[in-house]
Amino acid sequence: MARTSRFSARWAALLIVSVMLASLIPAMSEVCHRAPLGATALQSEDSGAISAFVTDEVGRPIADAQVIVLNTNYTNVTDATGFAFIDYLPADPIGTEYLVYANKSGYVSSELVEVTLMPWDDEEVTLVIRGGILYGLVEDAVGPVPGATVAISTLGYSNLTNADGVYSVYGVPGGHTYAVKATATGYTNQTNEVDMATGGFVVLNFFMVSLTGAISGTVTHVLTEETLYNASVSVRVGTVTVTATTDVDGEYRIPDLPSGTYAVTATMAGFETSTVSGVTVLSGEETTGVDFQLAEKPTKLYGIVRSGTFLVPGVLITVVGTELSANTSIEGYYEIANITVGTYSLTASLEGYNTVTVNGVVIARGSETQVNINMTSLPGPSLSGMVLSTSTNGVLSGVAVIVLGQEGTQRSTITNTEGLFVVPGLVRGNYTVRFYLDGYMPLELSPVVVPEEGLDLGEVLIEPVPESFGGFFFGFDLAHSMMILALFLTIIILALAVMLRVRSFESPGKAPAVYDQEGEEETGEKRPEQGREKDRERKKKDKKRK
């Protein structure tokens, strides 16, 4: 009897456990369908799972979005990270196709995404649902306001305006009314309300009221201190340049500037630009005394002188009525700077050419005026040629060419960049032609007979100064080297003379001679009396013979 009781108790316990397990099956199924991020799929050998991530257009996770497997009863809802897990989806070994999408109230549903499941698979998909797009323009009385912040604080969404003052906020849930605030440095905050439609495009513009101040000052001439009328003074505000001009008193004023620090620039035709940085403007205040003293740009007169197609070097260009002048270079170029404002006449003169006068040359403030001149040679034969180096056989520019006539006349020119020279306006006859260039031996051609039709010397070769004649004293040329050598020799000779003189005083020499009454030199030694008597007789005989 006792044994039967124990057996009945065991069966009763087993029955209770079975009932409890049966009651837990639905709960376990729900847990499987709402597995957390990173959970392992609970599927069998004939099922798979889908891990879905739901975001908006800019990648923000969307919570409480519904993930649906089309044409099935399988669905789940995303958590705070935008994740939803669906498992125990039937899966065939050859692959089972499913279409998955997501939606949420206030958003446009995502596109259908195709998923192929194999047994034991856990496929990840990203589903993008689109909310409303809020965009518009932020501007003030001057123009667009770049860098302004437009924010929907309740959602934590915000964006900045671009250089054109345009902003856009993506993924705004529809079906709600939001307070949108625009803020920018130097402006009062602006708040507008907007009603967003589901997935709609909504335009919301803002007009900003600046916290403004002003800048004022004067513009004068740096030297004369005269006020400058119609000078331009400008300030850069964001992407916009605000400009004012000076009145007859040289005064300017720039109003309606947002609070901040600015660089103020003054410009005027013919004057150098001047900028004052770090000018602070406060709301409701005027910053005065932002003054400018402008310096005139230097004037310049320049040009090229030709005779036909030939560039003419050595031409004297004179500004009539002034002391200003210049000579053309080997390229025929001249330049005269710092000419006082006014209207002038120019003259161009060179032996062998007709003098040319150019009238009505206007020099304005800060101007660069180009005046090219064409000269014609005087009647008569010309002498021309090309100068080359014997060492390189290359043309030589800047060679001085001097033409001496029989009557003492002299003409000169220099070779151009192509080594060419022309001496026009000569008369028929004989000439001496000399060529000079630093680093080269002088060359003289004589006589050079110039006929009525002129003479082309062709290629004229000049030789470089030989190394043995030049530069043997620290790189000096021949003339300076010879001077240095002569100086050294003079110093050596003087030194030797001084040394010999000193030596003569220092060495023991012969004492000065002493003579007796008869004119005989006293040597200090006593001569025999007989010898002295013979000398007296010999002198007497010499006197008698005479």
Secondary structure, 3 states (H helix, E strand, C coil): CHHHHHHHHHHHHHHHHHHHHHHHHHHHHHHHHCCCCCCCCCCCCCEEEEEEEEECCCCCECCCCEEEECCCCCEEECCCCCEEEEEEEECCCCCEEEEEEEECCCCECCCCEEEEECCCCEEEEEEECECEEEEEEEECCCCECCCCEEEECCCCEEEECCCCCEEEEEEECCCEEEEEEEECCCECCEEEEEEECCCCEEECCEECCECEEEEEEEEEECCCCCECCCCEEEEEECCEEEEEECCCCCEEEEEEEECEEEEEEEECCCECCEEEEEEEECCCCEECCCCEEECECCCEEEEEEEECCEECCCCEEEECCCCCEEECCCCCEEEEECCCCEEEEEEEECCCECCEEEEEEEECCCCEEECCEECCECCCCCEEEEEEECCCCCECCCCEEEEEECCCCEEEEECCCCCEEEECCCCCEEEEEEEECCCECCEEEEEEEECCCCEEEEEEEECECCCCCCCCCCCCCHHHHHHHHHHHHHHHHHHHHHHHHHHHHHCCCCCCCEECCCCCEECCCCCCHHHHHHHHHHHHHHHHHC
